[in-house]
């Protein structure tokens, strides 16, 4: 076969994968990946619940607690960038397994931290493994599930994962008040990441799109044929695969900073970075701010536990609209709802209104998270998807780190209402950036969304997409902003 014939044959594997109906193997994969996300999310949100107890035991200042809370983001930055790049080079699965192992071991070790300095160091290592796993996790879902149902599978992933938020809150509520050092048991639970690594190793295959991009068509073909056989045994009809442009195998890092890819990188880093700054400022600090305002620790944890239930409603709502409404529109509308509810929470003195408003704000913010997780991997080409997602997540972790420090400073200087007014305004900025500059992705193949030549850094079709007569046949896609 010629190189051109091989490229076309490989692109057909992607097309065959995209047109598949949902099979039992898809459900198995999303269940394992969802459990992975659940364990990672548990640790990510856990610190907010145990922070008041840690502060009391070690007699820490609000600024020192902010530094501990933010330390995980240093590790997450490293894990996002390095893990994403490695996943492009050696595969999605090896990095996912390694990330889970690192996270599980370091989280378990954190339970035995003898001092704040040790806990800070271990939180950094935990962040490395956590974000390496989560970043690749998003890439795996975007590359392995049918394009017409990709949004719904992301809602399934996040529904399972975000169940960790109320689980964490109620676990902390049950454990932390039982003794001065009881918070250590909450960290120990994160050791489940070791078990998750074994589940991924056993049940989750390497992604077909990564294999196609690295000329491993035989392995990719086996996976696709396995899914096709499962669909046919289930009595489901297979539609004819759509002709897709071939996938470039170019992996030079500098291509991330050229032309169309660079424009998308800037948009995603800006919007997601601002969003995560706001999310950390709003959710992670609720128990600490409430206790600082005079509320008892148990009451603050109860308040946070009620609000945490909202995170399971966001994915449920998005499930019904994820593949019907354009993702960037969902992101903008969610940002408006979040900002409005947050301002209500900040300026209302009524306890019932405060709880309802914070519940709605958290639910809408979770809806943004679901949509961002689906959207970010979609806008990067396969050869740069891992490092692209890693770069966006890495940049966002920097803003997350700054949020942990900045929120303490803003709250100390200007108070609670000014803090949440600023955060509400920034939520709107993030949603507006996506609405104005984002690309359409809903119900579109990844190959069509990213049909441009990454080696040239422009939006023109690759050479392999030329018609026999030498004229470019533009397949609908490109970098449109409609």
N, C-alpha and C positions, 0 to 999 in steps of 0.2 A: 504494500500500500504506500501511496505517496503521503507526504506530511499533510497535505490538504485533505486527503481522504480520511486519514486518521483523525484529524480535527473535527471533520463533519460527523464521523462515527461517534466520537466522544461526546459531541454536543447533543447527539440524539439520546444518549444516556440521561443527560440532564432533563431533556424534554420528556422522556419516558417516566422519569421520577416525578416530574411536575404534574403529569396528568393522572397520576394514580388516585384511586379512591382511598379512604381511610381503611387500614387493615389492623389486625390485632398487634402486629409488630410495631406499628406507629404508636398504638396505645401503650405497649410495654415500654418503648423508648421514652415517651413523654412522662410515664410514671417514674422511671428511674431518674431521668433528668430533673423532674419536679422534686423528688426527694433530695437530690443533690442541692437544688436551689433552696429548699426548705432549711437544710442544715446550715448552709452559708448565711441565709437571711437571719436565722436564729442568732447567730453570733453577731451579725452586723447591727442588730437592733437591741441586743441584750445589754450592752453597756449602759444605755440610758436608764434601765431599770435598776441596775446594781450600783450606779454611780453614787447615789446618796449614802449607801452603806459603806462603800469604799472610802468616801470622803470622811465619814465619821471615824472609821477604824484607824486610818492613817493621818487624821487631822489635816486634811488638805484644804487649800484655798480654792475658790471658784476657778481661778486661772489655772491652777494645777490640774484640777479635774478636766478643764477644757483641753489641756495639753494631752492628758491621757486619752480622752475621747477622740482627739484628732490624730493620735499617733498611728492608729490603724490605717489612716489614709496615706501615710508615707509608704507603708508596705503595699497598699493597694495600687499606688502609682507605679511602683516597680513591677508588681505582678501583672498589671494591665499591659504595660508596654513590652516587657520581656516575654510574658506568656503569649501575648498576641503575635509577636514576631516569630517565636518558636513554633506556634501552631501553624503558621504559614509554611514553615520550612520542614518540620518533622511530622506534622499531622495534628489534627484536632484532638484525637483520643489520648495520645500519650501525655499531652499537656493537661488535659482535663483530669486524668488519673493522678498525675504528680501534684497538681494543685490541691486536690482533695486530701491527699496524704499529708502534705505540708500543713495545710489548714488544721486537719484533725489532730496531728501531733502537737502543734504549737498551742492550740486551744486547750488541749488536755493539760499541757505543762503549765499554762497560765493559772490553773487552779492552785498550783503550789508556789506561786510567786511570793518571795519573802519580803519584797519592798516595792514601792512605786516604780523605781528605776528598772527592776527586773520585769515588772508587768508591762512597762512601756516598751521595752525591747521585744518581749514576746508578742505584744499586740502588733508590732511592725511586721514580724515574721508571719503572724496569722493573716495579716492583710495581704502579704505577698501571695500566699497560697489561695486565699479567698478570691481575690480578683483575677488571678490567673485562671481559676476554675470558672468563675461566673462569666468572664469575657468570652471564653471559648464555648461555654454552655450556650450563649446566645447565638454564636456562629453556627453551632451544630444544629440548632432548631431551624435557623433560617435556611440552611443548606439541605436538610434532609426531609422536609415535609412539603406536601403539595402546595403550590403557590396560591391556589384558590382558597386554601384553608390555613395558610401560614399564620394569619392573624389570630385565628381561633386557637391554634396550638400554643401560641404564645400566651394567650389568656389562661389556658389550662396549666401551663408551666408556672405562671405567676400566681394563679389561684392556689396551687399546692405550696409554692414557695412562700407566699405572703401569709399563709396560715400560720407560719412561724411567728408572726407579729403578735397575735393574741396568745399563742402558745407560750411565747417568751414572757409576755406581760403577766399572765396568770401563773406561770412557773415561778417567776421572780416574786410574785405576790405571796405564793405559798412557801417559798424557801427562804428568802432574804430576811423576813422578820423573825425567823426561828433562832437566830444567834448572831453574835458579832462577826463571825467569819463564814456564815452560811452562804454568802454570795459566791464563794469559791466553787460550790457545787454547780452553779449555773454555768460557769466556764467549763467544768468537766464534761458537761453534756455535749459540748462541741466536739469532743473526741469521736463522736459518731461519724465524722468525716472520713475516718479510716475505713469503716465498714462501707460507706458510700463509694469510696475508691474501688473497692473489690466488686461492687455491683456494676459500676460503669465498665470495668475491665471485662466482666463476664457478659453483659447484655447489650452494650452500645457499640455499634460498629464505627469504623472510620467513615467520614462523610463521602458520599459519591462524588460531590463536586470537587473536593480536595484531590481525590484519587484521579479524576478526569484531568484536572489541571496539572497533575504530576505524571501523566502518561501511565497510570496504573489501571488501564481500562479493564483488564481481566477481573481484578478484585471488585471494581465498580459494577461490572456487568453481573457478577454473582449476586451482589446485594440487590440490584434492580430486579433481576429475574426472580429472586426469592420473594420480593414484595409483589411482583406481578402474579406469581403462582398463588400466593396467599389471597390476593384479591379474587382470582378466578375460582379458587376453592370456596370462597365465601359467596359465590354466585354473582359477583359484580362484573359489569361490563367495562372494558377498557377502551376509552376513546383513542382516536389517532393522535399521536404526539405532535405538538406544534414544532415547526422548524425554528430553531434558535440559532443565533450567531455563535460561532465557536468561542471557547474560553481561552484567553491568553494565559500562558504559563509563566510570563515574566514576573519576577519577584524582587526586582531591585528596589531597595528602600527609598531611593530618591524619587521614584515615581509617585510616592505618596504625597509629595510636595510639588506637584506639577499640575497645571491645567484644571480639568474638571474635578479630579480627585482632591486637589488642594482646596478648591472652592467648597466642596461638600465637607471636607474635614473642618474647615473654619466654621461653617454653619453649625455643624453638629457639636463641635467643641464649645462654641459660644453658648448655644441653647442648652445643651445638657449640663454644662458646667454651671451656668446660672441657676438652672433648675435644682441641681443637687445641693448647691449652696443654700438655697431656700428650704429644701426638704429637710436637711440636717438641722438647720436653724429652727424649723417649726417642730418637728417630731422629736428629735433626740433630746431636746432641752426641756420638754414639758414637765417631767417629774422634778428636775432640779430647780427650775424657775418657780414652780408651785411651792416647793418646800422653802425656798428662799423668801417667798412672800408670806410665810407663816403657816402654810398647810402642813399637817402632820405627814410623815413619810408614808404611812400606810394609806392615808386618804389620797395622797398624790399618786401612789401606785394604782389605787382603785380607779381614779379618774383616767389615768393613762391606759389602764386595761380596757375600760369601756370604749375609749377612742380607738384602741388598737383593733377592735372588732370590725371597724370600717374597712380595713385593708382586704378583707375577703369579699366585700361587695363590689369594689372597683373592678376586678377581673370578671366578675359575673356580668356586670353591666356591659363592659367592653366586648365580652364574648358574643353578644347578639348584634353588635355593630362593627366589629373589627374588620370584617371582609365585605362590608356593605358601604361604609363611609370612608373617605380618604383619611389616612392616618394623620396627616398634618392638620386637617380640620379638627379631628378629635382632640389633638394636642392643644390647639388654640382654645377651643371651647372649654376644655378641662382646666386650662390655666385661668380663664375668666371666673369659673365657678370657685376654684381654689382661692383666688385672691379675694373675692367677695365674702366667702365664708370666713376667711382668716381675719378680715377687718371686723366682721361681726363679732368674732370671738374676742378680739382685742378690746373692743369698745363697749361690750355688753357687760353689765354688772350682775345680770341674772344668771344663777348657776345652771338652770335648765337650758337657757339659750346658749350659754357658753359651751355646754357639752354637745348640744345639737350642732352648733356652728363648727366646733372643732372636729366633730364626727364627719360632717359634710366636707370640710376642707381636707381632712385626711383621705377620705374616699376619692375625692376628685384628684388629689395629688397622686394617689395610687393608680388611678386611671392613666395619668400622665406617664407614670413609670412603666406600666404595661405597654403603652403605645411607643414610648422611647425604646424599650428593649426590642420590640419588633422592628422598629424603624431604622435604628442605627446600623445593624448588619446589612440591611437591604441596600444601602446607598453606596457600598464599596464593592469593587470587583473581587472575584474569588481569590486572585493571586495576592491581593492586599487586604482581604477582609479581616483576617486575624489581627494584623498590625493596625489597621484602620480603627476597628472596634477598640483595640487596646489603647490607641492614642486618645480616642475620645474619652474612654473611661479613665485613662491616666490623667488627662487634663481636668476631668470632673473631680477626681480624688484630690487634686491640688486645691480646688475650690472648696471641697468638703473639709479639708484640713484647715483652710482659712476660715471656714464657717465656724468651726469649733472654737477658734480663738476670737473671731470678730463678734460672734453673738454675745459672748461674755462681756466684751468691751462695750458694745452698743447698749446692752441691757443695763450695765453698771452706770453708764454715762447718761443715757436718755430715758431709760425705763422700758417697761413691757410694751406699751402701746406704740411708741415710735419704732421699736424693734419689729413688730409684726406689720406695721405700715410699710416699712422698707421692704420686708420680705414679700408682701403682697404685690407691691409694684414690680419687683424683680421677677416674680412668677409670670406676670403679664408680659414682660419683656421677652422671656424665654419662649412663650407661646407665639408671640408675634414674629419672632425671628424665623421660626419653623413655617408659619403660615405664609410669610412673604418670600422666603428664600428656599424653602424645602422643595424636594422633588416628589412627584407622584409615585407611589409604590404599591398601593393596595391592588390585589388580584393580578399582579404582573410578575412575570418570571424574573429572577435575579439577573439573568443574562440580558434581558431587554432593558431593565432598569440601568444596567451598567454597560450598555453597548457603545463604548468609545474606546479608542486606542490609548491605553495607559502609558505606552512607551512614547507617544507623541504629546500626551498631556492635553488633548483637545477632545471635542465632542464629535469628531468625525468617525464614521464606521471603520472597523478594521479591514485590512486588505482582504481577509477571507470572506467578508460579507459583500464583495463586489460581484456584480452579475457577470456572466460569461462574456458579455460585450465590453467589459471594462468600466461600466458606469456603476456608481454606488447605488445599491438598493437599500434605501433607508428603512429599516424595520422600525415601526413605531416604538419609541422609547426615548433614549437620549436623556438630556438633562433639562426637561421641561419644568416650568414653574407655574402650573395651572391649578 
